[in-house]
Amino acid sequence: MGDPKAFLNNPRRHRERRAVPERVQDWAEVYRERALLPIIGGQAARCMDCGIPFCHSACPLGNLIPDWNTLVAADDWQAASARLHATNNFPEFTGRLCPAPCESACVLAIDSDAVTIKNVELEIADHAWEFGYEQPQPPERLSGCTVAVVGSGPAGLAAAQQLTRAGHTTTVYERADRIGGLLRYGIPDFRLEKHRLDRRIEQMRTEGTRFRTGVAVGRELRADELRARYDALVLAVGATASRELAVPGRELAGIHQAMEYLPQANRVVAGDGGPAVSAEGRRVVVVGGGDTAADCVGTALRQHASEIRQLDINPRPPELRAEGQPWPVHPKVYRVTTSHEEARELAAEPGDPREFATTTVRFEGGAEGQVLAVCLAEAEPGDRRPRPGTERVIAADLVLLALGFSGPEHGTDLVDQLGLGLDPAGNFARDGAFATGTDGVFVAGDAGRGQSLIVWAIAEGRSVAAAVDRYLTGSTALPAPVAPTDRPLTVR
C-alpha cells in the first residue's frame, strides 16, 4: 500500500470506450486499446490492502488482488503478472468478460466507489503479453499418463493447461471446427477479439496440449471408447441446451435461438462467409435479460437492424443495492452494457431499448409463415403471468430468444455411453471432487454446476485438473480454487 490516502485523493476512473458511431461500424472491441495505462497505477493505488480482503472470497479463483494492486502501483508489472497468473490461467478473458463480483465485495464499495479491479487485471494481462512475461510453461518431465478433455470452453482449456503443465499428455476434443467453445462462437468480437484466444491456444500447443476439432464425442466418436484410450476423461461440454419459449407462434420462421444467431455472426467476422440469419434492415425483438441478450442487441446493431427492442420479464433493478442484497454480495442493480449504450444513442427515440416486467404472450405471422409481430403484456410480480388488460402488439421481422441455458445437452449419448447420472437440475451428476460414478470420468464447468460465469468455469477447470492429477498419481501440487468436499454423488 504505497499511498494510504490514494482512495481518498484518486477518484475512480473507468476505461475509455470508443465513440458509439465509430464502434458500431466495425467488430473491434469497444474499448480503446491500452487507454488505462497512463492512469492505472493511480487506480491500483486506491486499494487499501484491507486486513480482510473480501475481494478474495468474492472471486471464485481466489485472485491475489491486493498483491497485484500494490505491485502495479509500484510499477512492478512483471511481479504483478506472476501474482495474477498464479491464480488465473486466462486473465485477458476474465478482464474483458467477467462481471467482477470482486468489485462488489471491495471494502471501498461499502460507502464509496470500488477499486477498478477488473481494469487493473486486464491491464496486467495485456502488459504481460506485450512485454513477453507470459511465456509457455512446458513440463520438465512427462508423467506417462494421458487425459482427454471434451470441450474447449474456459473450463476445458483451463483444465487442459493445468494438466499439461503437470506433465500429463492431454488432448482436447471439440466438436466445432475451431477451439474455444462459447469464447469462440458465443461471445461477439466487440467484447473479445478472437486473436487473443488464438494467442492463448498457440501457447498451449507450445506447452504440449493437443487439440482435435470437428469431433463430436458421443456421436462420431463413442465416449466409452475414448475413455478406454485414456487414463482419465474430463467432460467440460458446457450447458448449451437453450431454454425454449413455449407460446403460440413459436414455429414461425424468423424466430431463432440466440445460439443459432450469434455463432453465425462470429463466423462471418472470422471470414467464413455470409450469415444464414442477419438483422440487416429488420425490426428485431430480443427476448431475455442477460448478457447473451445484450450481445444480440450489439450484434444486431452492427448488422444495421432498422429497430431493436429487448423484452426482460424481470422488473427493472434498482440503481443501488436493495436491502436484501447487502455488501459484500454481488447485487442485482440496473446496469447499462455497451450494447445498451449503443442502442440508446442510435435509436430514433432516446431511451433504454429494454422493456422490463414484460412477458411474451404469442407470436403473430403472415400467410407465408414468417413472424410479423410479438404480442406482449406486463408481467405480474412474482408469478410473471400476463397481467389482464395490458396486452399490446409490436412489429417484428426477427425474434431472438436469449433465455439462458437449462444444462448440458443430453442427446449426445454421453450419458448412456459413459453410464452417467443427472443431478436434480439436469446437470451431469458428480461428487464433491468432480468425479462421476464412472471410474476415471470427471465433470467440470457449466456441465456440472449449470449456467454460470467465466470465472467459475476457469476455477472449476483448475480444480478438476487437481482432482485428476490426484487420481492419476495419488497426490497433487496443483492449486484447487474450488476445494474438494465430501459431497456425495447425487443422481435423480
C-alpha positions as a printed Julia matrix, in Angstrom:
492×3 Matrix{Float64}:
   0.0     0.0     0.0
   2.13    2.83   -1.31
  -0.24    5.72   -0.6
  -2.65    5.25    2.32
  -4.71    8.25    1.15
  -4.96    7.27   -2.53
  -8.54    6.02   -2.15
  -9.45    9.49   -0.86
  -7.47   11.54   -3.37
  -7.85    9.48   -6.55
 -11.4     9.23   -7.9
 -12.39    6.04   -9.67
 -11.76    6.26  -13.4
 -13.08    3.85  -15.99
 -11.58    2.5   -19.16
 -12.34    4.76  -22.11
 -14.74    3.48  -24.75
 -14.65    4.36  -28.41
 -17.43    6.68  -29.58
 -20.66    4.85  -30.41
 -20.9     5.98  -34.07
 -17.34    4.72  -34.61
 -17.53    1.36  -32.89
 -20.84    0.14  -34.35
 -19.27    0.31  -37.82
 -16.83   -2.5   -37.02
 -16.45   -5.59  -34.85
 -13.39   -4.49  -32.89
 -13.53   -4.28  -29.1
 -15.47   -1.27  -27.87
 -12.71   -0.06  -25.53
  -9.72    1.94  -26.64
  -6.57   -0.17  -26.66
  -4.42    0.36  -23.54
  -6.35    3.53  -22.72
  -5.92    2.93  -18.98
  -2.15    2.66  -18.94
  -1.45    6.34  -18.07
  -3.78    6.25  -15.05
  -3.82    2.61  -13.96
  -1.12    2.98  -11.31
  -3.17    5.6    -9.52
  -6.26    3.41   -9.77
  -4.41    0.4    -8.33
  -3.13    2.6    -5.5
  -6.73    3.1    -4.36
  -6.63   -0.45   -2.98
  -6.44   -0.18    0.82
  -4.77   -3.58    1.34
  -7.58   -4.44    3.78
  -6.88   -6.63    6.77
  -9.61   -8.97    5.49
  -9.73   -8.62    1.68
 -13.3    -9.63    0.87
 -12.44   -9.42   -2.83
 -10.57  -12.72   -2.35
 -13.64  -14.65   -1.27
 -15.86  -12.96   -3.85
 -13.59  -14.19   -6.65
 -14.06  -17.92   -7.37
 -10.41  -18.04   -8.45
  -9.17  -16.52   -5.2
  -7.2   -13.9    -7.13
  -4.47  -12.18   -5.07
  -5.99   -8.78   -5.76
  -4.31   -6.58   -3.1
  -0.92   -8.09   -4.04
  -1.06   -7.18   -7.69
  -2.69   -3.82   -6.99
   0.28   -2.91   -4.81
   2.76   -4.12   -7.44
   1.08   -2.15  -10.23
   1.06    0.96   -8.07
   4.82    0.41   -7.64
   5.2    -0.07  -11.43
   6.43   -3.66  -11.0
   4.45   -5.2   -13.85
   6.39   -8.44  -14.13
   5.82   -9.34  -10.48
   2.17   -8.29  -10.81
   1.8   -10.61  -13.8
   3.29  -13.51  -11.83
   0.82  -12.93   -8.99
  -2.13  -12.69  -11.38
  -1.26  -15.78  -13.41
  -0.65  -17.78  -10.23
  -4.42  -18.0    -9.77
  -5.89  -17.3   -13.21
  -4.94  -19.03  -16.45
  -6.74  -16.54  -18.69
  -6.92  -13.04  -17.16
  -7.11  -11.49  -20.63
 -10.53  -13.2   -20.91
 -11.87  -12.53  -17.42
 -10.63   -8.93  -17.55
 -12.94   -8.43  -20.51
 -15.87  -10.74  -19.77
 -16.24  -11.23  -16.01
 -18.94   -9.14  -14.27
 -16.43   -8.51  -11.45
 -18.09   -9.75   -8.24
 -14.76   -8.84   -6.63
 -15.56   -5.15   -7.08
 -18.93   -5.57   -5.39
 -17.08   -7.03   -2.38
 -14.39   -4.33   -2.29
 -14.39   -2.69    1.14
 -14.48    0.71   -0.54
 -17.82   -0.29   -2.08
 -19.47   -0.13    1.35
 -19.93    3.62    1.01
 -17.81    4.7    -1.94
 -16.59    3.67   -5.4
 -14.85    0.31   -5.53
 -11.33   -0.14   -6.86
 -11.35   -0.8   -10.61
 -10.11   -4.35  -10.01
 -11.25   -5.67  -13.38
  -9.46   -2.92  -15.3
  -6.24   -3.39  -13.34
  -6.41   -7.13  -14.02
  -6.89   -6.53  -17.73
  -4.02   -4.06  -17.95
  -1.69   -6.52  -16.2
  -2.74   -9.3   -18.59
  -2.26   -7.19  -21.72
   1.02   -5.84  -20.37
   2.26   -9.39  -19.78
   1.64  -10.37  -23.39
   3.13   -7.17  -24.79
   6.36   -7.47  -22.83
   6.77  -11.23  -23.01
   6.1   -12.08  -19.37
   3.54  -14.77  -20.27
   5.76  -17.43  -21.79
   4.83  -21.08  -22.44
   5.46  -23.39  -19.48
   6.04  -26.91  -20.83
   6.51  -29.58  -18.16
  10.01  -30.55  -17.13
   9.11  -34.26  -17.45
   6.13  -36.28  -18.6
   4.19  -38.44  -16.19
   3.34  -41.15  -18.69
  -0.38  -40.59  -18.05
  -2.88  -39.48  -20.68
  -6.01  -37.35  -20.27
  -8.79  -36.46  -22.7
 -10.74  -33.24  -22.18
 -14.06  -32.97  -24.02
 -14.99  -29.34  -24.65
 -12.77  -26.34  -25.29
 -14.52  -23.57  -23.44
 -12.86  -21.82  -20.48
 -13.31  -24.82  -18.15
 -11.86  -27.3   -20.63
  -8.98  -25.05  -21.62
  -8.07  -24.3   -18.0
  -8.16  -27.99  -17.1
  -6.06  -28.91  -20.14
  -3.42  -26.27  -19.48
  -3.04  -27.27  -15.83
  -2.85  -30.97  -16.65
  -0.3   -30.4   -19.43
   1.87  -28.31  -17.14
   1.68  -31.11  -14.56
   3.23  -33.46  -17.11
   0.19  -35.39  -18.32
  -0.25  -35.82  -22.07
  -3.53  -34.01  -22.63
  -5.75  -33.89  -25.7
  -8.74  -31.55  -26.07
 -11.67  -32.71  -28.22
 -14.0   -30.08  -29.68
 -17.0   -30.72  -31.92
 -16.8   -27.32  -33.65
 -14.28  -26.5   -36.35
 -12.28  -24.18  -34.09
 -11.17  -24.31  -30.46
 -12.77  -22.02  -27.9
 -16.35  -23.09  -27.21
 -18.58  -20.14  -26.36
 -15.48  -17.94  -26.16
 -15.15  -18.53  -29.89
 -18.72  -18.61  -31.13
 -20.88  -17.28  -28.3
 -19.04  -14.05  -27.42
 -19.01  -11.35  -30.13
 -15.69   -9.86  -31.19
 -16.66   -6.44  -29.85
 -16.31   -8.0   -26.4
 -13.43  -10.41  -27.12
 -11.4   -10.25  -30.3
 -10.51  -13.79  -31.28
  -6.81  -13.16  -31.89
  -6.49  -13.09  -28.09
  -8.0   -16.57  -27.91
  -5.78  -17.8   -30.76
  -2.72  -16.48  -28.97
  -3.53  -18.42  -25.81
  -4.29  -21.61  -27.75
  -0.94  -21.34  -29.52
   0.77  -21.03  -26.14
  -0.98  -24.21  -25.01
   0.13  -26.03  -28.16
   3.72  -24.98  -27.48
   3.4   -26.35  -23.95
   2.27  -29.7   -25.34
  -1.54  -29.68  -25.25
  -3.03  -31.42  -28.27
  -6.24  -30.28  -29.96
  -8.68  -32.2   -32.13
 -11.52  -30.24  -33.71
 -14.57  -31.44  -35.59
 -15.01  -34.45  -33.29
 -18.4   -34.82  -31.62
 -17.71  -37.17  -28.72
 -20.75  -39.36  -28.18
 -21.62  -39.29  -31.87
 -18.71  -39.62  -34.33
 -16.51  -40.96  -31.53
 -18.03  -43.11  -28.82
 -17.38  -41.73  -25.35
 -16.71  -45.14  -23.8
 -14.1   -45.87  -26.48
 -12.45  -42.54  -25.74
 -12.4   -43.35  -22.02
 -10.73  -46.69  -22.78
  -7.94  -44.97  -24.71
  -7.03  -42.51  -21.93
  -6.18  -42.81  -18.27
  -8.76  -40.17  -17.35
 -11.55  -38.25  -19.06
 -12.77  -34.73  -18.24
 -16.18  -33.61  -19.5
 -16.31  -29.83  -19.89
 -19.02  -29.62  -22.52
 -20.83  -26.63  -21.01
 -24.53  -26.04  -20.51
 -25.57  -25.46  -24.1
 -29.19  -26.67  -24.05
 -31.08  -23.43  -24.73
 -34.3   -22.72  -22.85
 -37.39  -22.58  -25.02
 -40.35  -20.2   -25.09
 -43.48  -22.31  -25.4
 -46.0   -19.76  -26.62
 -48.31  -19.81  -29.67
 -46.49  -18.96  -32.89
 -43.09  -20.25  -31.82
 -42.93  -22.31  -35.02
 -42.96  -19.23  -37.27
 -39.96  -18.5   -39.45
 -37.76  -15.68  -38.26
 -37.67  -16.84  -34.61
 -34.25  -18.13  -33.59
 -32.34  -19.11  -30.5
 -29.53  -16.69  -29.66
 -27.03  -19.52  -30.03
 -28.2   -20.07  -33.58
 -27.74  -16.38  -34.34
 -24.54  -15.32  -32.54
 -22.25  -18.13  -33.82
 -23.22  -17.34  -37.41
 -22.33  -13.68  -36.89
 -18.98  -14.67  -35.36
 -18.25  -16.91  -38.32
 -18.84  -14.01  -40.69
 -16.36  -11.88  -38.74
 -13.89  -14.78  -38.96
 -14.24  -14.74  -42.74
 -16.42  -17.82  -43.17
 -19.0   -16.21  -45.47
 -22.42  -14.65  -45.15
 -24.83  -15.49  -42.31
 -27.99  -17.51  -42.71
 -29.61  -15.08  -40.26
 -28.95  -11.35  -40.45
 -30.65   -8.43  -38.75
 -29.93   -6.03  -41.6
 -32.93   -3.8   -42.25
 -35.13   -5.8   -39.89
 -37.15   -4.95  -36.8
 -35.54   -7.07  -34.12
 -37.04   -8.18  -30.82
 -34.7    -9.84  -28.32
 -36.43  -11.86  -25.6
 -34.32  -12.22  -22.46
 -32.45  -10.05  -19.99
 -28.92  -11.39  -19.58
 -25.52  -10.94  -21.19
 -26.46  -13.09  -24.18
 -29.44  -10.84  -24.88
 -27.18   -7.79  -24.72
 -24.77   -9.48  -27.15
 -27.69  -10.0   -29.54
 -28.5    -6.3   -29.3
 -24.91   -5.26  -30.06
 -24.66   -7.75  -32.93
 -27.95   -6.63  -34.5
 -26.78   -3.01  -34.33
 -23.61   -3.87  -36.23
 -25.7    -5.7   -38.82
 -27.71   -2.47  -39.26
 -31.08   -3.52  -37.91
 -33.78   -0.92  -38.51
 -35.15   -1.18  -34.97
 -34.23   -3.13  -31.81
 -36.25   -3.86  -28.69
 -35.4    -6.13  -25.8
 -38.01   -7.73  -23.54
 -36.99   -8.58  -19.98
 -39.52  -10.44  -17.85
 -37.86   -9.2   -14.65
 -38.68   -5.83  -13.06
 -36.23   -3.0   -13.64
 -33.5    -3.42  -11.0
 -32.83   -0.58   -8.57
 -29.99    1.85   -9.18
 -28.42    0.99   -5.8
 -28.21   -2.16   -3.7
 -31.5    -3.46   -2.41
 -31.74   -4.1     1.33
 -31.85   -7.82    0.69
 -28.51   -7.72   -1.18
 -26.11   -6.09    1.28
 -22.39   -5.72    0.85
 -20.34   -7.82    0.06
 -22.72   -9.82   -2.19
 -22.79   -9.08   -5.91
 -26.07   -7.16   -6.2
 -28.61   -7.14   -9.0
 -28.7    -3.46   -9.89
 -29.55   -1.51  -13.03
 -26.61   -1.77  -15.41
 -26.14   -0.36  -18.91
 -23.95   -2.57  -21.08
 -22.01   -1.19  -24.01
 -24.66   -2.65  -26.33
 -27.47   -0.87  -24.49
 -25.47    2.34  -24.56
 -25.19    1.99  -28.34
 -28.87    1.19  -28.83
 -29.91    4.11  -26.66
 -27.73    6.59  -28.53
 -28.63    5.39  -32.02
 -32.37    4.91  -31.53
 -34.82    7.2   -33.32
 -36.39    7.9   -29.94
 -33.99    8.21  -26.99
 -34.31    5.74  -24.15
 -33.39    2.27  -22.97
 -34.18   -0.39  -25.61
 -35.22   -2.71  -22.79
 -38.79   -3.12  -21.63
 -38.81   -4.54  -18.11
 -41.51   -6.61  -16.41
 -42.71   -7.67  -19.86
 -43.77  -11.18  -20.85
 -44.3   -12.65  -24.3
 -47.87  -13.86  -24.91
 -47.64  -15.07  -28.52
 -46.03  -14.52  -31.89
 -48.07  -13.5   -34.91
 -47.26  -14.21  -38.54
 -48.48  -13.79  -42.08
 -49.72  -16.21  -44.7
 -46.18  -17.29  -45.59
 -45.41  -18.36  -42.05
 -42.99  -15.51  -41.28
 -43.12  -13.76  -37.92
 -44.56  -10.25  -38.2
 -45.31   -9.25  -34.63
 -44.93  -10.06  -30.96
 -47.86   -9.82  -28.57
 -46.62   -8.89  -25.13
 -48.06   -7.9   -21.78
 -46.99   -6.59  -18.42
 -45.74   -9.39  -16.15
 -47.4    -9.86  -12.79
 -44.9    -9.53   -9.93
 -43.94  -12.91   -8.53
 -45.57  -15.41  -10.87
 -44.77  -13.42  -14.06
 -48.11  -14.25  -15.67
 -49.52  -11.72  -18.18
 -51.48   -9.01  -16.41
 -55.02   -8.92  -17.81
 -55.78   -5.89  -19.92
 -52.15   -4.99  -20.67
 -51.65   -6.86  -23.95
 -50.23   -4.97  -26.92
 -48.59   -5.88  -30.2
 -45.23   -4.7   -31.59
 -43.86   -5.33  -35.07
 -41.02   -7.81  -35.51
 -39.24   -9.33  -38.52
 -36.63  -11.17  -36.45
 -37.04  -12.55  -32.92
 -34.04  -13.77  -30.93
 -34.57  -15.94  -27.85
 -31.9   -15.35  -25.2
 -33.46  -17.13  -22.24
 -30.38  -18.81  -20.86
 -29.49  -22.49  -20.75
 -31.05  -25.43  -18.95
 -27.92  -27.59  -18.73
 -25.74  -29.85  -20.88
 -27.2   -31.42  -24.0
 -28.32  -34.96  -23.27
 -28.76  -36.08  -26.88
 -25.03  -36.57  -27.47
 -25.17  -40.12  -25.99
 -22.51  -39.18  -23.43
 -24.87  -40.17  -20.63
 -25.63  -43.65  -21.97
 -22.15  -44.44  -23.27
 -20.41  -43.46  -20.03
 -23.16  -44.54  -17.62
 -23.54  -41.02  -16.24
 -26.27  -39.84  -13.95
 -28.03  -36.48  -13.88
 -28.44  -34.34  -10.79
 -31.83  -32.83   -9.84
 -31.11  -29.79  -12.02
 -30.35  -31.88  -15.1
 -26.58  -31.4   -15.0
 -24.11  -34.28  -15.13
 -24.01  -35.72  -11.63
 -20.7   -35.58   -9.77
 -19.41  -35.71   -6.23
 -17.52  -33.04   -4.3
 -14.27  -33.95   -6.06
 -15.74  -33.56   -9.59
 -15.86  -37.35  -10.09
 -18.82  -39.14  -11.66
 -19.98  -42.63  -10.82
 -17.85  -43.94  -13.7
 -14.23  -44.58  -12.78
 -11.82  -42.02  -14.21
 -14.53  -39.72  -15.59
 -14.77  -36.18  -14.19
 -17.06  -33.21  -14.87
 -16.14  -29.52  -14.71
 -17.7   -26.18  -15.51
 -21.28  -25.48  -16.56
 -21.9   -29.15  -17.42
 -21.74  -29.88  -13.68
 -22.75  -26.65  -11.96
 -25.21  -25.24  -14.5
 -25.02  -21.98  -16.42
 -22.56  -19.7   -14.66
 -19.76  -17.16  -15.06
 -16.5   -17.49  -16.98
 -14.57  -17.04  -13.73
 -16.37  -20.04  -12.24
 -15.59  -22.09  -15.36
 -11.87  -21.35  -15.09
 -11.91  -22.04  -11.35
 -13.58  -25.4   -11.9
 -11.17  -26.22  -14.72
  -8.23  -25.61  -12.41
  -9.85  -27.62   -9.65
 -10.78  -30.61  -11.78
  -7.17  -30.7   -13.03
  -6.02  -31.06   -9.43
  -8.6   -33.81   -8.86
  -7.47  -35.7   -11.97
  -3.81  -35.28  -11.05
  -4.55  -36.75   -7.62
  -6.48  -39.63   -9.23
  -3.58  -40.43  -11.56
  -0.65  -40.0    -9.18
  -2.04  -40.23   -5.64
  -1.25  -36.6    -4.78
  -1.18  -33.18   -6.4
   0.62  -29.87   -6.17
  -1.88  -28.17   -8.48
  -4.0   -25.43   -6.89
  -7.71  -26.03   -6.49
  -9.66  -22.77   -6.02
 -12.87  -24.81   -5.67
 -11.84  -27.02   -2.77
 -12.9   -30.69   -2.85
 -15.67  -31.58   -0.42
 -17.17  -34.79    0.91
 -20.39  -34.11   -1.0
 -21.74  -37.48   -2.21
 -22.74  -38.22   -5.76
 -26.44  -37.32   -6.08
 -28.38  -38.77   -9.01
 -32.02  -38.14   -9.74
